[in-house]
Amino acid sequence: MKRLFLIIGAPGSGKTTDAQRIAQKYPERVVHYSTGELLRAQVERGTKLGETIASYVDRGALVPLEIVMDTIEEAIKESDKEIVLIDGFPRSVQQMEALDRMLQANPQIALEKVVEIVVSPKTAKERVLGRGRGADDNEEVFHNRMQVYLEPLPQIEAFYQERGHLAKVDGERSIEEIVQDIEKLIFHQQQ
């Protein structure tokens, strides 16, 4: 049985860093996938699929759902770890619904929590524009990405809240404090 934890948050919320830290701390039990990294890996391979993905990512738009879902399902199934952390997903109501269908079709994957790292828009903007990681880290693309994140958020929160999966973590604190809160959510049954 795979135990799935989704880590969501605004661009710059620290979701990827938090998930990476946990996976590094528990390498025998936890694997971390960033949907962004899974998709970027396709782009770096220079495949036709990678070129298609790049055309969306470069303008801050969402990659087509079927490409994202196939990538995620394959990654979860191929993992040899019990606990799977995926950050940056779902980012739309359609992704949320597609993930729900995928989980229903795969009873060996159990969604345990959707952890929302909550930061203010001001903090998110300062972090993204301050990291200067690539072409997608400019003000115009940031605003587009922030809108893409915020627009479906109330529906996503309500969907997972209703199922008892949603947990919110204050992302304005130190990385150590945030990671500790997420670890409690993941390992609560084992402690």
trRosetta pair geometry for C-beta under 8 A, 3 or more apart (Angstrom, degrees):
i j d omega theta_ij theta_ji phi_ij phi_ji
1 82 7.5 33 85 -151 66 84
1 108 5.8 -139 -111 -164 52 64
1 109 7.8 164 -164 -89 61 22
1 110 6.0 14 180 -3 109 115
2 76 5.9 116 146 180 166 99
2 79 7.0 94 -120 72 128 118
2 81 8.0 72 -129 94 91 63
2 82 6.8 -175 -123 -166 48 37
2 83 7.8 147 -166 -100 65 18
2 84 5.5 13 -180 -4 113 120
2 108 6.3 63 11 136 89 79
2 109 4.7 -16 67 -112 112 69
2 110 6.9 171 84 24 55 68
3 82 6.0 24 16 150 101 79
3 83 4.9 -27 70 -107 105 67
3 84 7.0 164 79 22 49 71
3 110 5.7 -24 -111 70 55 99
3 112 5.2 15 -171 -24 93 132
3 186 7.9 117 125 -155 129 81
4 76 6.9 -11 -93 -128 116 132
4 84 5.1 -21 -107 70 67 103
4 86 7.0 -7 -162 7 96 109
4 103 7.7 -120 41 -107 152 115
4 109 5.6 38 -29 179 127 94
4 110 6.4 179 19 84 87 41
4 111 4.8 -43 77 -101 112 55
4 112 6.4 160 67 9 51 79
5 83 6.9 8 2 -173 112 94
5 84 7.1 172 28 87 69 52
5 85 5.1 -23 73 -107 102 69
5 86 7.5 165 85 25 51 65
5 112 5.8 -35 -78 61 78 102
5 113 5.2 7 -128 61 89 87
5 114 7.8 173 -165 -88 56 30
5 115 6.3 19 177 -5 103 111
5 182 8.0 114 160 -173 146 99
5 185 7.3 120 -134 116 134 112
5 186 5.9 -50 -56 -98 159 96
6 86 5.5 -26 -112 71 66 92
6 87 7.6 134 -170 -101 54 34
6 89 6.0 -106 -144 88 111 72
6 90 7.1 -9 -164 -4 152 65
6 111 7.2 -4 -13 -146 106 105
6 113 7.4 -148 38 106 67 53
6 114 4.5 -10 67 -119 109 74
6 115 6.9 177 88 25 53 67
7 15 4.5 159 135 -163 108 103
7 18 6.5 -169 -163 83 151 116
7 19 5.1 -151 21 -63 157 118
7 85 6.1 22 -14 -175 116 99
7 86 7.1 -178 23 88 77 39
7 87 4.0 -31 72 -103 106 85
7 88 7.6 7 85 -15 78 47
7 115 5.0 -18 -110 69 67 104
7 117 6.6 30 -178 -21 91 109
7 182 7.2 11 -105 -132 118 137
8 15 6.7 -38 -171 -112 7 153
8 87 7.4 171 -76 -156 33 62
8 88 7.1 116 -116 -101 59 16
8 89 7.3 -122 -87 60 91 22
8 90 7.3 -24 -90 53 131 47
8 91 7.6 171 -135 -83 109 62
8 114 6.3 7 4 179 116 95
8 115 7.2 162 25 82 66 49
8 116 5.2 -25 74 -106 95 69
8 117 7.2 -169 91 19 41 75
8 156 7.3 -133 163 141 174 144
9 13 3.0 -121 144 82 127 161
9 14 7.1 -33 102 49 158 60
9 15 4.3 172 34 -51 118 118
9 87 7.9 -27 25 -163 96 102
9 116 6.1 136 -78 -167 72 56
9 117 3.5 -25 -78 60 145 93
9 118 7.0 -129 -124 -62 98 27
9 119 6.7 61 -174 9 114 99
9 171 6.1 99 -143 -60 143 158
10 13 4.7 120 53 -48 68 110
10 117 8.0 -113 25 90 66 87
10 119 5.8 -113 44 59 118 98
10 121 7.1 -143 -152 -102 165 55
10 124 4.2 -50 117 -108 131 148
10 146 6.2 22 -156 -125 109 79
10 149 5.2 125 -119 125 62 160
10 150 7.5 19 -103 -60 102 84
11 124 5.8 95 78 -178 65 111
11 128 5.1 35 134 -82 108 137
11 142 6.3 -149 89 -142 146 75
11 145 4.7 47 -35 124 144 130
11 146 6.2 -92 27 -72 110 70
11 149 6.6 -150 -17 -32 79 146
12 119 6.9 -110 107 84 86 152
12 123 7.0 178 127 125 118 68
12 124 4.0 133 70 -157 120 59
12 125 6.9 -152 33 -34 166 15
12 126 7.5 136 180 64 149 53
12 127 3.4 138 -163 79 111 115
12 128 4.0 -90 -61 -43 121 85
12 131 7.7 -168 -109 -6 90 124
13 117 4.2 134 152 100 121 114
13 118 7.5 -4 -143 -78 124 3
13 119 4.7 -172 -119 9 77 122
13 124 6.2 -14 -61 -103 68 98
13 127 7.8 163 -48 65 20 156
13 171 4.9 -27 -170 -175 86 169
14 17 4.9 -58 -165 48 74 114
14 18 5.4 78 135 -29 91 102
14 117 6.0 -132 64 164 86 155
14 119 7.4 109 8 -43 98 140
14 127 7.4 -87 -54 -163 81 161
14 171 5.6 169 37 -160 116 112
14 175 6.6 -146 -170 -106 139 87
14 178 6.6 54 108 105 138 168
15 18 5.8 -56 -145 36 28 112
15 19 6.3 23 160 -14 64 109
15 87 4.2 158 140 -159 108 125
15 88 6.4 152 98 -51 139 69
15 117 5.0 -163 -77 18 84 138
16 19 6.0 -60 -148 40 29 107
16 20 6.2 31 155 -22 65 109
16 34 5.0 19 -118 -98 106 136
16 36 7.3 -52 -84 45 135 126
16 37 7.7 126 -138 -29 125 115
16 87 5.2 -173 -84 89 56 153
16 88 7.1 14 -66 -34 94 111
17 20 5.7 -55 -146 35 29 113
17 21 6.4 32 156 -23 64 105
17 175 6.4 -72 130 -130 123 125
18 21 5.9 -55 -154 30 28 112
18 22 6.8 23 153 -15 63 106
18 87 7.7 133 63 -94 92 142
18 117 6.6 169 6 -83 155 144
18 175 6.8 -157 -88 -154 74 83
18 178 5.5 -83 -108 122 125 116
18 179 5.4 -166 -147 -85 80 75
18 182 5.9 110 165 -6 120 157
19 22 5.9 -57 -152 36 34 109
19 23 6.3 30 154 -16 67 108
19 32 4.4 140 147 -141 101 127
19 34 7.1 150 74 -72 141 85
19 85 4.4 -180 -150 136 108 136
19 86 7.9 3 -144 177 156 1
19 87 4.7 -140 -11 -40 152 124
19 182 7.9 -108 -83 159 57 160
20 23 5.8 -59 -147 40 31 109
20 24 6.1 29 156 -19 67 109
20 32 5.7 -158 -89 92 45 164
21 24 5.8 -58 -147 38 28 110
21 25 6.3 26 155 -20 64 110
21 175 6.8 142 -43 163 160 114
21 179 5.0 -60 98 -113 138 140
22 25 5.7 -57 -147 36 30 111
22 26 6.4 -18 168 24 66 107
22 30 5.8 -84 133 142 90 162
22 32 7.0 123 70 -69 90 124
22 85 6.4 100 80 -40 128 161
22 179 6.1 -174 -61 -155 87 96
22 182 6.2 -91 -64 106 142 122
22 183 6.1 -175 -118 -80 110 85
22 186 7.0 114 -168 1 143 161
23 26 6.8 -79 -138 60 24 76
23 27 6.8 62 162 -95 63 59
23 30 4.7 -136 -112 117 59 104
23 31 6.1 50 -135 -146 119 20
23 32 3.6 -103 -41 -15 147 111
23 85 6.3 -126 -59 36 104 128
24 27 6.6 2 -149 -62 29 95
25 30 7.8 16 67 45 73 138
25 183 7.9 -38 84 -97 148 128
26 29 4.7 -46 160 53 110 101
26 30 4.3 67 89 10 108 116
26 83 7.5 10 112 55 135 135
27 30 7.1 -71 -98 56 19 76
28 81 7.8 149 145 -119 29 94
29 81 6.0 99 167 -159 25 97
29 82 5.4 -34 -159 42 78 106
29 83 5.4 37 147 18 86 111
30 81 5.9 96 -140 178 5 142
30 82 7.9 -46 -74 63 46 74
30 83 4.5 -32 -102 82 72 113
30 84 7.8 166 -155 -84 59 22
30 85 6.3 25 -173 -10 105 109
30 186 7.6 19 -99 178 128 152
31 79 4.7 -147 41 -144 158 129
31 80 7.9 107 -44 51 137 54
31 81 4.0 163 -17 31 101 145
31 83 7.3 161 23 88 62 60
31 84 5.6 -16 67 -113 93 67
31 85 7.1 -168 93 28 44 75
32 85 4.5 -20 -110 70 75 110
32 86 7.8 162 -161 -83 53 33
32 87 7.2 10 -170 -8 99 103
33 37 6.9 -145 -167 67 58 111
33 38 5.7 31 -175 -51 107 118
33 72 7.3 150 114 -126 146 71
33 75 5.1 81 -101 152 160 149
33 76 7.9 -100 12 -64 149 66
33 84 6.9 -4 10 -172 107 95
33 85 7.1 167 28 88 60 58
33 86 5.0 -15 72 -108 95 77
33 87 7.7 -175 94 21 48 67
34 37 3.9 81 65 6 102 104
34 38 6.7 -171 85 -9 52 80
34 86 7.5 146 -102 -160 23 56
34 87 5.0 -25 -111 61 75 98
34 88 5.7 57 -164 14 77 126
35 38 5.6 -51 -146 37 35 113
35 39 6.2 30 155 -14 66 108
35 68 6.4 20 -160 -150 122 104
35 71 7.5 104 -144 100 76 127
35 72 6.7 -21 -106 -78 95 107
35 86 6.5 58 -47 -179 86 101
35 87 7.2 -132 4 86 79 50
35 88 4.5 -130 35 91 103 110
35 89 4.5 109 -40 -46 139 118
35 91 7.9 -135 67 -16 155 117
36 39 6.0 -63 -149 41 27 106
36 40 6.0 27 154 -20 66 110
36 57 8.0 113 -141 -127 82 124
36 88 5.4 26 -20 66 95 175
37 40 5.5 -51 -137 39 32 112
37 41 6.3 43 157 -29 64 99
38 41 5.9 -48 -155 24 28 115
38 42 7.4 29 146 -16 57 100
38 71 4.9 129 146 160 127 124
38 72 7.1 120 96 -76 172 60
38 75 6.0 -71 -113 -58 136 148
39 42 5.7 -50 -162 29 40 113
39 43 6.8 40 143 -19 67 102
39 53 5.0 -173 -175 -166 99 139
39 57 6.8 159 128 -67 129 132
39 63 5.7 -157 -128 -33 145 163
39 67 7.7 74 -115 133 101 112
39 68 7.2 -24 -74 -102 117 78
39 71 6.7 53 -74 163 68 176
40 43 5.2 -51 -151 35 42 115
40 44 6.1 43 152 -22 71 103
40 53 8.0 -152 -79 131 30 135
40 57 7.6 120 -83 -130 76 169
41 44 5.7 -51 -145 36 31 112
41 45 6.7 36 153 -24 61 102
42 45 5.9 -54 -155 29 31 113
42 47 6.1 -71 -173 46 77 116
42 49 5.3 -73 -177 110 126 104
42 50 4.3 -168 140 -87 73 80
42 53 5.4 89 90 7 123 155
42 71 7.3 -79 -41 -105 132 133
43 46 7.7 39 165 -67 39 36
43 50 4.1 150 -105 -166 30 96
43 51 7.6 123 -129 -64 69 29
43 53 5.4 -115 -65 85 93 117
43 54 4.8 114 -127 -65 117 98
43 57 7.1 -63 -65 29 149 149
44 50 7.0 -128 27 -143 31 142
45 50 5.4 -175 60 -50 81 147
46 50 5.8 -84 -88 73 5 148
46 51 7.6 36 -164 -51 46 89
47 50 4.4 107 51 1 72 103
47 51 7.2 -131 98 -4 44 82
48 51 5.7 -50 -153 31 34 112
48 52 6.7 35 148 -18 63 103
49 52 5.7 -55 -153 35 34 113
49 53 6.4 36 150 -20 67 105
49 67 6.7 163 -161 -137 106 120
50 53 5.6 -52 -146 36 33 113
50 54 6.3 38 154 -24 65 104
51 54 5.6 -50 -148 32 31 115
51 55 6.8 37 153 -26 62 100
52 55 6.0 -51 -157 25 32 113
52 56 7.4 22 150 -9 61 103
52 64 7.7 -33 150 12 120 117
52 67 7.3 -161 105 -88 124 159
53 56 6.1 -66 -164 38 37 106
53 57 6.0 27 151 -16 74 114
53 63 5.3 2 -132 -120 79 127
53 67 6.7 -162 -82 149 96 150
54 57 5.7 -59 -134 42 33 108
54 58 5.8 38 167 -28 69 109
55 58 6.4 -46 -140 28 21 113
55 59 7.6 -5 164 6 51 106
56 59 6.9 -86 -166 46 29 89
56 61 4.6 -101 -162 81 78 97
56 62 6.6 -52 177 97 129 23
56 63 4.8 151 83 -90 153 58
56 64 7.4 -154 -60 -18 156 67
57 60 7.5 37 -173 -74 35 25
57 61 7.7 -98 -63 54 19 64
57 63 6.9 3 -54 -62 84 101
57 136 6.6 -70 160 -69 81 143
58 135 6.3 -5 -140 103 81 131
58 136 6.8 -131 -132 -72 33 96
59 141 7.2 -147 -166 -114 32 99
59 144 7.4 -67 156 126 67 165
60 136 6.1 142 -75 -148 81 103
60 141 4.4 173 -52 -157 129 82
60 142 8.0 -124 -110 -46 145 16
60 144 4.0 104 103 97 147 124
60 145 4.7 -107 -157 -58 115 83
60 148 6.8 -171 152 -9 93 141
61 144 7.7 -51 -64 156 58 127
61 148 7.5 173 -128 -93 38 146
62 65 7.8 19 143 -62 120 69
62 68 7.9 -43 177 -39 92 146
62 91 6.3 -175 -107 93 115 123
62 92 6.1 3 -103 -30 164 134
62 95 7.8 -128 -161 -46 138 124
62 148 6.5 171 -46 -162 96 133
63 67 5.5 -92 152 80 109 124
63 68 5.4 131 89 -57 108 102
64 67 4.9 82 75 8 88 108
64 68 7.1 -170 94 -7 44 91
65 68 5.7 -62 -147 40 34 109
65 69 5.9 28 161 -18 72 110
65 92 7.9 -95 -87 65 107 130
65 94 5.6 -89 -85 133 145 116
65 95 6.1 -153 -123 -86 99 69
65 98 5.5 163 180 -37 122 164
66 69 5.9 -54 -139 39 30 109
66 70 6.3 30 162 -18 64 107
67 70 6.2 -57 -149 36 25 108
67 71 6.4 25 154 -19 61 112
68 71 5.8 -62 -152 37 28 112
68 72 6.3 22 157 -16 67 110
68 89 7.4 173 174 -116 123 127
68 95 6.7 -37 102 -120 146 109
69 72 5.9 -57 -143 39 30 107
69 73 6.0 26 162 -17 67 109
69 95 7.8 -168 -67 -138 91 71
69 98 5.1 -95 -83 150 135 128
69 99 7.3 -150 -114 -76 95 59
69 102 6.1 -168 -161 -63 109 141
70 73 6.1 -56 -140 39 26 107
70 74 6.2 26 161 -17 62 112
71 74 6.1 -62 -151 38 23 110
71 75 6.4 22 155 -20 62 111
72 75 5.7 -58 -148 35 30 111
72 76 6.4 27 158 -17 66 106
72 86 6.5 43 -140 -131 110 153
72 89 6.7 -172 -97 159 144 171
72 99 7.6 -38 106 -107 155 95
72 102 7.6 73 94 132 113 170
73 76 6.0 -56 -149 36 30 109
73 77 6.3 22 158 -13 65 112
73 102 5.6 -126 -85 -160 115 133
73 106 7.3 174 -142 -38 102 153
74 77 6.1 -62 -145 42 27 107
74 78 6.0 16 162 -13 65 116
75 78 6.1 -64 -141 42 24 105
75 79 6.6 38 157 -40 61 102
75 84 7.9 133 123 -154 93 131
75 86 8.0 116 95 -97 134 114
76 79 5.9 -50 -157 12 29 116
76 84 5.4 44 -124 -151 85 173
76 86 7.8 -45 -72 -53 102 128
76 106 7.9 95 103 137 134 160
76 109 5.9 33 154 -110 142 136
77 106 7.7 -107 -77 -141 103 143
79 84 5.7 137 56 -92 167 112
81 84 6.5 135 88 -72 105 69
83 186 6.3 63 -155 -167 145 118
84 109 7.9 -33 36 -141 139 102
85 186 7.9 -38 -78 -98 108 136
86 89 5.2 -40 137 52 115 118
88 91 6.6 -12 172 -55 67 115
89 95 6.4 -120 -156 161 83 136
89 99 7.2 140 156 -76 105 142
90 93 7.9 95 139 -94 134 12
90 95 3.6 167 -148 107 103 109
90 96 4.1 -170 75 -67 165 67
90 98 7.9 144 -113 50 128 89
90 99 5.6 -128 -61 -5 119 139
90 156 6.3 -162 82 -125 105 125
91 95 5.8 47 43 28 59 156
91 148 6.5 20 164 142 115 100
91 149 6.4 -64 -150 -105 95 63
91 152 7.3 106 154 54 43 130
92 95 4.6 100 54 4 80 100
92 96 7.0 -140 96 -5 45 86
92 148 7.7 -53 -73 -179 95 85
92 152 5.1 130 -139 -9 45 165
93 96 5.4 -52 -150 36 34 116
93 97 6.3 33 153 -17 67 105
93 152 4.8 -147 -34 -147 81 126
93 155 5.1 -10 -92 106 114 142
93 156 6.8 -133 -88 -63 62 79
93 159 7.9 144 -132 -33 80 145
94 97 5.8 -55 -147 39 30 109
94 98 6.2 30 154 -18 65 108
95 98 5.7 -56 -144 39 31 110
95 99 6.1 33 155 -21 65 106
96 99 5.8 -55 -149 35 27 111
96 100 6.5 30 151 -21 62 106
96 152 7.7 -170 -8 155 126 132
96 155 7.6 -173 39 119 158 98
96 156 5.5 -163 -71 -115 147 86
96 159 5.9 95 164 79 143 164
96 160 8.0 -110 -147 -44 124 97
97 100 5.5 -51 -149 33 33 115
97 101 6.6 34 152 -17 64 102
98 101 5.7 -51 -151 36 34 112
98 102 6.3 35 150 -20 65 106
99 102 5.5 -53 -147 37 33 113
99 103 6.3 34 154 -20 66 105
99 111 7.9 87 148 -79 111 141
100 103 5.8 -53 -147 36 29 111
100 104 6.5 31 153 -19 63 105
101 104 5.7 -55 -149 36 31 112
101 105 6.4 24 154 -14 65 109
102 105 5.8 -61 -150 41 31 108
102 106 6.2 -3 159 9 67 116
102 109 7.9 -19 130 69 88 145
103 106 6.1 -75 -137 56 29 90
103 109 5.8 -113 -128 94 73 107
103 110 7.9 90 -160 -118 111 23
103 111 5.6 -29 -124 -22 153 113
104 107 7.9 6 -169 -69 30 71
106 109 4.5 24 117 18 115 111
111 114 7.4 7 176 -50 114 86
111 165 6.1 -1 133 -126 107 142
112 165 7.2 145 132 -134 25 90
112 186 7.7 98 96 -124 143 54
113 165 5.7 170 -128 -171 35 70
113 166 7.7 118 -162 -111 71 10
113 167 5.3 -12 -164 9 121 119
113 185 5.2 -69 40 165 177 121
113 186 7.5 -114 33 -79 132 56
114 156 7.8 -142 159 161 154 97
114 160 4.4 -52 34 -154 141 160
114 165 4.9 59 5 134 93 105
114 166 5.3 -29 69 -99 102 58
114 167 7.2 158 76 24 49 69
115 167 5.2 -23 -108 73 68 99
115 168 7.8 144 -163 -102 54 20
115 169 5.9 13 -176 -5 100 119
115 182 5.7 64 -166 -120 165 95
115 185 6.0 141 -87 84 121 165
116 157 7.0 1 -54 -101 157 95
116 166 6.6 6 -8 -161 114 92
116 167 7.2 178 22 87 74 44
116 168 4.8 -27 69 -109 104 70
116 169 7.0 169 81 23 49 71
117 169 5.5 -29 -106 72 59 101
117 171 4.0 78 171 -73 89 127
117 178 6.7 41 -129 -161 110 128
118 168 5.4 25 -26 -171 125 105
118 169 6.8 170 13 75 83 43
118 170 6.0 -43 64 -112 101 40
118 171 5.4 176 65 9 38 98
118 172 7.7 -41 102 -18 74 89
119 123 4.4 -111 175 85 110 127
119 124 5.2 135 101 -57 119 85
119 127 7.8 -5 150 2 162 140
119 171 4.1 -69 -55 86 92 120
119 172 5.8 139 -120 -65 75 74
120 123 4.7 96 56 6 83 100
120 124 6.9 -146 93 -5 44 87
120 172 7.0 42 -4 -83 92 121
121 124 5.5 -55 -146 38 33 115
121 125 6.2 34 157 -21 67 106
121 146 6.4 72 -136 -160 99 141
122 125 6.0 -56 -149 35 27 109
122 126 6.4 25 155 -17 63 107
123 126 5.8 -56 -147 37 30 110
123 127 6.3 27 157 -17 65 109
123 171 7.6 161 113 107 145 100
123 172 6.2 -123 -81 -107 168 87
124 127 6.0 -62 -151 38 27 109
124 128 6.2 18 159 -14 66 111
124 142 7.9 155 131 -172 94 110
124 146 6.6 125 115 -105 141 113
125 128 6.1 -59 -142 40 28 105
125 129 6.0 11 168 -4 67 114
125 139 7.8 36 -156 -125 107 77
125 142 6.0 97 -124 155 76 143
125 146 7.5 -15 -72 -66 87 145
126 129 6.5 -64 -138 46 21 99
126 130 5.7 20 162 -21 60 122
127 130 5.8 -66 -142 40 21 111
127 131 6.5 21 163 -28 62 107
128 131 6.3 -58 -151 23 27 107
128 137 5.7 -161 168 -139 80 87
128 142 5.0 141 106 -116 145 119
128 145 7.9 174 -137 71 161 140
129 132 7.6 31 172 -59 40 67
129 137 6.5 154 -109 171 37 88
129 138 7.5 61 -116 -136 86 26
129 139 6.5 23 -96 -75 126 72
129 142 6.4 -41 -58 -54 90 157
131 137 6.1 -115 75 -138 87 151
132 137 5.6 -179 -116 105 24 143
133 136 7.7 -25 80 61 98 84
133 137 5.1 118 39 -32 75 143
134 137 5.8 107 54 1 51 101
135 138 7.4 -33 179 -11 45 109
135 141 7.8 101 135 -27 64 164
136 141 4.9 -142 -160 148 60 153
136 145 7.5 81 172 -51 108 138
137 141 7.2 -65 -56 75 9 126
137 142 7.2 44 -151 -63 44 101
138 141 5.2 79 57 20 78 103
138 142 6.7 -139 94 -13 33 94
139 142 5.5 -54 -143 34 29 116
139 143 6.5 28 160 -19 65 103
140 143 6.1 -55 -153 33 28 108
140 144 6.6 27 150 -15 62 107
141 144 5.5 -54 -149 38 36 114
141 145 6.1 36 153 -19 69 106
142 145 5.8 -59 -147 39 29 109
142 146 6.1 30 155 -22 66 107
143 146 5.6 -51 -143 35 30 113
143 147 6.4 31 156 -19 63 105
144 147 5.9 -56 -151 36 29 110
144 148 6.4 31 151 -20 64 107
145 148 5.5 -52 -147 36 33 115
145 149 6.4 33 152 -20 65 105
146 149 5.7 -55 -151 36 31 112
146 150 6.1 20 157 -13 68 112
147 150 6.0 -58 -136 42 29 103
147 151 6.0 39 166 -35 66 106
148 151 6.6 -44 -140 19 20 113
149 153 6.5 37 149 -57 64 113
150 153 5.3 -47 -150 -1 37 128
152 155 5.4 -62 -171 47 71 110
152 156 5.5 71 132 -27 92 106
153 156 5.6 -59 -141 39 32 111
153 157 6.0 33 162 -20 69 106
154 157 5.8 -54 -145 37 28 111
154 158 6.2 27 158 -18 64 108
155 158 5.7 -55 -145 38 30 110
155 159 6.2 35 155 -25 65 106
156 159 5.8 -53 -148 32 29 114
156 160 6.6 10 161 -2 63 109
157 160 6.5 -71 -150 46 26 96
157 161 5.7 28 157 -24 67 116
157 166 5.9 77 -154 -127 63 155
158 161 5.6 -55 -136 38 27 114
158 162 6.1 33 162 -25 63 107
159 162 6.2 -60 -158 30 21 112
159 163 7.0 1 152 -2 58 111
160 163 5.8 -63 -148 46 37 104
160 165 4.2 -86 -167 75 91 105
160 166 4.0 114 110 -56 105 93
161 164 7.7 40 -179 -71 31 24
161 165 7.7 -93 -62 53 20 66
161 166 4.4 -34 -74 26 64 138
167 185 5.4 177 83 -117 168 141
169 178 5.9 103 148 -148 126 79
169 181 4.8 146 -132 110 118 138
169 182 6.2 -30 -68 -63 166 80
169 185 7.9 -98 -62 -22 121 139
170 173 5.6 66 109 -10 103 108
170 178 7.4 -126 83 -98 59 87
170 181 7.8 113 36 -14 73 171
171 178 6.0 51 -117 -113 56 137
173 177 4.2 -61 131 76 131 137
173 178 5.8 163 72 -49 97 85
174 177 4.7 94 59 6 83 100
174 178 7.0 -153 93 -4 44 87
175 178 5.7 -60 -148 40 32 111
175 179 5.9 32 157 -20 69 110
176 179 5.9 -56 -143 38 26 110
176 180 6.3 30 156 -23 62 108
177 180 5.7 -54 -149 33 29 114
177 181 6.6 30 153 -19 63 104
178 181 5.9 -56 -156 33 31 110
178 182 6.6 26 151 -15 66 106
179 182 5.7 -57 -149 38 33 109
179 183 6.2 38 152 -23 67 105
180 183 5.7 -51 -147 34 30 115
180 184 6.7 36 152 -23 61 101
181 184 5.8 -50 -155 28 32 114
181 185 6.9 31 149 -17 62 103
182 185 5.6 -54 -156 34 38 113
182 186 6.4 32 150 -16 69 107
183 186 5.7 -58 -146 39 34 109
183 187 5.8 -9 171 15 72 114
184 187 6.8 -71 -126 55 20 83
184 188 5.9 52 167 -71 61 90
184 191 7.9 -54 -133 17 63 152
185 188 6.3 -18 -140 -24 19 115
187 190 4.8 -63 -168 47 80 109
187 191 5.5 75 132 -31 98 104
188 191 6.3 -62 -140 32 27 105
